[in-house]
């Protein structure tokens, strides 16, 4: 009889909800990491209170040793990682750069669970960029990390469709499920798998989101603004302004133009309980859920918003670009 195969000694590095779901799947499958890395606690929410990351909450609940370095570029970082004697470090939306000495520390390297079908949407915001670009498909790539930005060879991919009903939160949740299954399959057969180099053809970069990505430009096509809303409604809602109020749009649908007569983009051309309809450069956008920086700042249906703020959102008013 052959010698029993020693289970892989794993580490995990991740920060947001997407990563936390993958960490929990590893734990539930009996592959609890020996150590978890996550970013330092940071201010979050309207009150800007310091909050632990979702990954930290999972690790703490399970009693897993936790590291929260501000950077991995310090030479001591590789020494600390080496002390855990890992076979594999799994990385999912960690948010920190892993320098070469860290990448080479685990015996079998570092494996990344990336939320796109590489080489499309390498980088920080693949879920949002895919929706904003109008992609009809996203997916998961299980990649062996190298020194480049999401350029390493790929062990496996799993596609997932994007429809006009798909927003960033739904896509993130689906890809976390798909990614967990793909990762566990990969770990089960790691020694037999040979990762395939990525083609350079079709490579795109998913740059980090910033405030300008959320600013609505009413002169653009309604369908493009709809995609912007769906991509950003979870963390950084698309916004416009009305007088001194900021209007954050959470749910909206592109529709044909209501009238053949030209109307300046941003004009509210109809407003009732079914939605607030705004003229765009092409077509119109029907807003069905929004949030204002007034009152309690809660999400409001179109009917509730019109009831509370008719002078801001009634027909004939103009929403300015963000």
C-alpha positions as CSV (number, residue, x, y, z in Angstrom):
1,X,0.0,0.0,0.0
2,X,1.2,3.5,-0.8
3,X,1.7,6.2,1.8
4,X,-1.4,8.3,2.6
5,X,-1.4,11.6,0.9
6,X,-1.0,14.5,3.3
7,X,-3.8,17.1,3.1
8,X,-2.7,20.4,1.6
9,X,-1.8,23.0,4.2
10,X,-3.7,26.1,3.1
11,X,-3.6,29.8,3.7
12,X,-6.2,32.3,2.6
13,X,-6.0,36.0,1.7
14,X,-9.1,38.0,1.0
15,X,-11.2,40.9,2.2
16,X,-14.8,41.6,0.9
17,X,-18.0,39.5,1.0
18,X,-17.0,37.7,-2.2
19,X,-13.9,36.4,-0.5
20,X,-15.7,35.6,2.7
21,X,-18.1,33.3,0.9
22,X,-15.2,31.4,-0.6
23,X,-13.5,31.1,2.7
24,X,-16.6,29.7,4.3
25,X,-17.0,27.2,1.5
26,X,-13.4,26.0,2.2
27,X,-14.2,25.6,5.9
28,X,-17.5,23.8,5.2
29,X,-15.6,21.4,2.9
30,X,-13.1,20.5,5.6
31,X,-10.3,22.5,4.1
32,X,-9.9,25.1,6.9
33,X,-6.9,27.3,6.3
34,X,-4.0,27.4,8.8
35,X,-4.0,31.2,8.6
36,X,-6.1,34.0,7.1
37,X,-4.8,37.3,5.8
38,X,-7.1,40.3,5.3
39,X,-6.8,44.0,5.1
40,X,-6.6,46.2,8.2
41,X,-9.9,47.3,9.7
42,X,-11.1,50.5,8.1
43,X,-13.9,53.2,8.5
44,X,-17.1,52.2,6.7
45,X,-20.7,53.3,6.3
46,X,-22.4,56.6,6.9
47,X,-21.0,56.9,10.4
48,X,-17.5,56.0,9.2
49,X,-17.0,53.6,12.1
50,X,-14.0,51.3,11.9
51,X,-15.2,47.9,10.8
52,X,-13.6,44.5,10.4
53,X,-13.7,43.0,6.9
54,X,-16.2,40.2,6.1
55,X,-13.3,37.8,5.8
56,X,-12.1,38.7,9.3
57,X,-15.5,38.0,10.7
58,X,-15.5,34.5,9.3
59,X,-11.9,33.8,10.5
60,X,-12.7,35.1,14.0
61,X,-15.9,33.0,14.2
62,X,-13.9,29.9,13.3
63,X,-10.9,30.7,15.5
64,X,-8.5,30.8,12.6
65,X,-5.2,32.6,13.1
66,X,-5.4,36.1,11.5
67,X,-2.9,38.5,10.0
68,X,-3.7,42.0,8.9
69,X,-0.6,43.6,7.5
70,X,-0.9,47.1,5.8
71,X,1.5,45.9,3.1
72,X,3.3,42.7,2.0
73,X,6.2,44.6,0.6
74,X,8.1,44.6,3.9
75,X,10.7,41.7,3.8
76,X,9.4,40.5,7.1
77,X,6.1,39.7,5.4
78,X,7.6,36.7,3.5
79,X,9.2,35.5,6.7
80,X,5.9,35.6,8.6
81,X,4.1,33.8,5.8
82,X,6.9,31.2,5.7
83,X,6.4,30.5,9.4
84,X,3.0,29.0,8.6
85,X,4.6,26.4,6.3
86,X,1.9,26.5,3.6
87,X,1.5,24.4,0.6
88,X,-0.8,26.9,-1.1
89,X,-2.0,30.4,-0.4
90,X,-5.5,31.0,-1.9
91,X,-6.2,34.6,-2.8
92,X,-9.6,36.1,-3.5
93,X,-10.2,39.8,-3.8
94,X,-7.5,40.5,-1.2
95,X,-6.7,44.1,-2.4
96,X,-2.9,44.0,-1.6
97,X,-0.1,43.4,-4.1
98,X,1.8,40.1,-3.4
99,X,5.5,40.7,-4.3
100,X,7.7,38.0,-5.8
101,X,9.1,36.7,-2.5
102,X,5.6,36.2,-1.1
103,X,4.4,34.5,-4.2
104,X,7.2,32.0,-4.0
105,X,6.9,31.3,-0.3
106,X,4.1,28.6,-0.3
107,X,5.5,25.2,-1.6
108,X,3.0,25.0,-4.5
109,X,2.5,28.7,-5.0
110,X,-0.5,31.0,-4.8
111,X,-3.8,30.4,-6.4
112,X,-6.2,33.3,-7.2
113,X,-10.0,33.0,-7.5
114,X,-10.7,35.8,-10.0
115,X,-14.2,37.0,-10.9
116,X,-13.9,37.1,-14.7
117,X,-13.0,34.9,-17.7
118,X,-9.3,35.9,-18.1
119,X,-7.7,37.5,-19.9
120,X,-10.8,39.8,-20.0
121,X,-11.1,42.1,-17.0
122,X,-7.8,41.7,-15.3
123,X,-7.7,44.0,-12.3
124,X,-9.6,45.4,-9.3
125,X,-13.3,45.6,-10.5
126,X,-14.1,42.8,-12.9
127,X,-17.7,42.4,-11.9
128,X,-18.7,46.0,-12.2
129,X,-16.7,46.6,-15.4
130,X,-18.3,43.6,-17.1
131,X,-21.8,44.9,-16.4
132,X,-20.9,48.4,-17.4
133,X,-19.5,47.3,-20.7
134,X,-22.6,45.3,-21.6
135,X,-20.9,41.9,-21.5
136,X,-23.3,39.0,-21.9
137,X,-21.1,36.6,-19.9
138,X,-18.8,36.7,-16.9
139,X,-17.3,33.9,-14.9
140,X,-14.6,32.6,-12.7
141,X,-10.9,31.9,-13.4
142,X,-8.8,29.8,-11.1
143,X,-5.3,31.1,-11.8
144,X,-1.8,30.4,-10.6
145,X,-0.4,33.8,-9.6
146,X,2.7,35.3,-11.1
147,X,4.3,38.8,-10.7
148,X,1.9,40.3,-13.3
149,X,-1.5,41.7,-12.7
150,X,-3.8,38.7,-13.1
151,X,-1.6,37.4,-15.9
152,X,-0.8,34.0,-14.5
153,X,-1.7,30.6,-16.2
154,X,-5.2,29.4,-15.6
155,X,-6.2,26.1,-14.1
156,X,-9.9,26.3,-14.8
157,X,-12.7,28.6,-15.8
158,X,-16.5,28.6,-15.2
159,X,-18.8,30.9,-17.2
160,X,-21.8,32.7,-15.9
161,X,-24.4,34.7,-17.9
162,X,-25.1,38.4,-17.4
163,X,-28.7,39.5,-18.3
164,X,-30.5,42.8,-18.1
165,X,-31.7,41.7,-14.6
166,X,-28.2,41.1,-13.3
167,X,-26.7,43.7,-10.9
168,X,-23.3,43.6,-9.2
169,X,-24.6,42.1,-6.0
170,X,-26.3,39.2,-7.8
171,X,-23.3,38.5,-10.0
172,X,-20.9,38.6,-7.1
173,X,-23.0,36.1,-5.2
174,X,-23.3,33.8,-8.2
175,X,-19.6,33.9,-8.9
176,X,-18.7,33.3,-5.3
177,X,-20.7,30.0,-5.5
178,X,-19.3,29.0,-8.8
179,X,-15.8,30.0,-7.7
180,X,-16.0,27.9,-4.5
181,X,-16.9,24.8,-6.5
182,X,-14.2,25.4,-9.1
183,X,-11.6,26.1,-6.4
184,X,-12.4,22.9,-4.5
185,X,-12.2,20.8,-7.7
186,X,-8.9,22.4,-8.4
187,X,-7.5,21.6,-4.9
188,X,-8.7,18.1,-5.2
189,X,-6.6,17.5,-8.3
190,X,-3.9,20.1,-8.0
191,X,-0.9,17.8,-8.7
192,X,-2.5,16.5,-11.9
193,X,-3.5,19.9,-13.3
194,X,-1.3,21.9,-15.7
195,X,-2.4,25.5,-15.9
196,X,-2.7,27.0,-19.3
197,X,-1.0,30.3,-20.2
198,X,-3.5,33.1,-20.9
199,X,-3.7,34.5,-24.5
200,X,-2.9,38.1,-24.8
201,X,-5.6,38.6,-27.4
202,X,-8.8,39.9,-25.7
203,X,-7.0,41.2,-22.6
204,X,-8.8,44.1,-20.9
205,X,-8.1,45.9,-17.6
206,X,-10.8,46.4,-14.9
207,X,-9.5,49.6,-13.3
208,X,-10.5,50.4,-9.7
209,X,-13.8,52.3,-9.4
210,X,-13.8,56.0,-8.5
211,X,-16.3,58.8,-8.1
212,X,-16.4,59.7,-11.8
213,X,-17.6,56.2,-12.7
214,X,-20.7,56.8,-10.6
215,X,-21.5,60.3,-12.1
216,X,-24.5,60.0,-14.6
217,X,-24.2,61.8,-17.9
218,X,-27.8,62.2,-19.2
219,X,-26.5,62.9,-22.7
220,X,-25.5,59.2,-23.0
221,X,-27.8,56.4,-24.1
222,X,-30.4,55.2,-21.5
223,X,-29.2,51.6,-21.9
224,X,-25.6,52.6,-21.0
225,X,-26.9,54.5,-17.9
226,X,-29.0,51.4,-16.9
227,X,-25.9,49.3,-17.0
228,X,-24.1,51.9,-14.9
229,X,-26.9,51.7,-12.3
230,X,-26.9,47.9,-12.2
231,X,-23.1,47.7,-11.9
232,X,-22.8,50.3,-9.1
233,X,-26.0,50.1,-7.0
234,X,-24.5,47.9,-4.3
235,X,-21.4,49.9,-3.2
236,X,-21.2,53.2,-5.2
237,X,-24.6,54.1,-6.6
238,X,-24.8,56.1,-9.8
239,X,-25.9,59.6,-9.1
240,X,-27.3,62.9,-10.5
241,X,-28.3,66.1,-8.7
242,X,-31.5,68.1,-8.3
243,X,-31.0,71.6,-6.8
244,X,-28.8,70.9,-3.8
245,X,-29.9,67.2,-3.5
246,X,-27.9,64.3,-4.6
247,X,-30.0,61.6,-6.2
248,X,-28.5,58.1,-6.0
249,X,-30.2,55.7,-8.4
250,X,-30.6,52.1,-7.2
251,X,-32.9,50.6,-9.8
252,X,-33.8,51.8,-13.2
253,X,-34.8,50.5,-16.7
254,X,-34.0,51.9,-20.1
255,X,-37.0,52.5,-22.3
256,X,-37.7,54.0,-25.7
257,X,-38.1,57.8,-25.8
258,X,-41.6,58.8,-24.6
259,X,-42.1,61.5,-27.2
260,X,-40.8,62.2,-30.7
261,X,-40.3,65.8,-29.7
262,X,-36.7,66.5,-28.6
263,X,-36.4,67.0,-24.9
264,X,-33.1,68.2,-23.2
265,X,-31.4,65.2,-21.5
266,X,-32.0,65.1,-17.8
267,X,-35.5,66.4,-18.0
268,X,-38.1,64.4,-16.0
269,X,-40.7,63.7,-18.7
270,X,-43.1,61.7,-16.5
271,X,-43.4,60.9,-12.9
272,X,-45.8,58.6,-11.1
273,X,-45.8,55.5,-8.9
274,X,-44.5,53.4,-11.8
275,X,-41.3,55.4,-12.0
276,X,-39.6,58.7,-12.6
277,X,-38.9,58.8,-16.4
278,X,-35.9,60.9,-17.4
279,X,-34.9,61.9,-21.0
280,X,-31.5,60.6,-22.1
281,X,-29.3,61.2,-25.2
282,X,-31.0,58.1,-26.6
283,X,-34.2,56.8,-25.1
284,X,-35.3,57.4,-21.5
285,X,-34.5,56.0,-18.1
286,X,-37.3,54.9,-15.7
287,X,-36.1,55.2,-12.1
288,X,-38.0,52.8,-9.8
289,X,-35.8,53.0,-6.6
290,X,-33.5,55.8,-5.4
291,X,-31.9,57.3,-2.4
292,X,-31.5,61.0,-1.5
293,X,-29.1,62.8,0.8
294,X,-32.1,64.1,2.6
295,X,-34.1,62.9,5.5
296,X,-33.0,59.5,6.7
297,X,-31.2,58.7,3.5
298,X,-33.1,55.4,3.0
299,X,-33.9,53.7,-0.2
300,X,-37.2,54.9,-1.6
301,X,-39.6,53.6,-4.2
302,X,-40.5,56.1,-6.9
303,X,-43.9,56.6,-5.3
304,X,-42.4,57.3,-1.9
305,X,-39.8,59.7,-3.3
306,X,-42.5,61.6,-5.2
307,X,-44.7,61.8,-2.2
308,X,-41.9,63.2,0.0
309,X,-40.1,65.4,-2.5
310,X,-42.4,66.4,-5.4
311,X,-40.7,69.7,-6.0
312,X,-37.4,67.9,-6.7
313,X,-38.6,65.0,-8.7
314,X,-41.8,66.0,-10.4
315,X,-42.4,66.1,-14.2
316,X,-40.7,69.1,-15.8
317,X,-37.9,69.2,-13.3
318,X,-34.3,68.7,-14.5
319,X,-31.8,66.3,-13.0
320,X,-28.3,67.6,-13.6
321,X,-25.3,65.4,-14.5
322,X,-23.5,63.9,-11.5
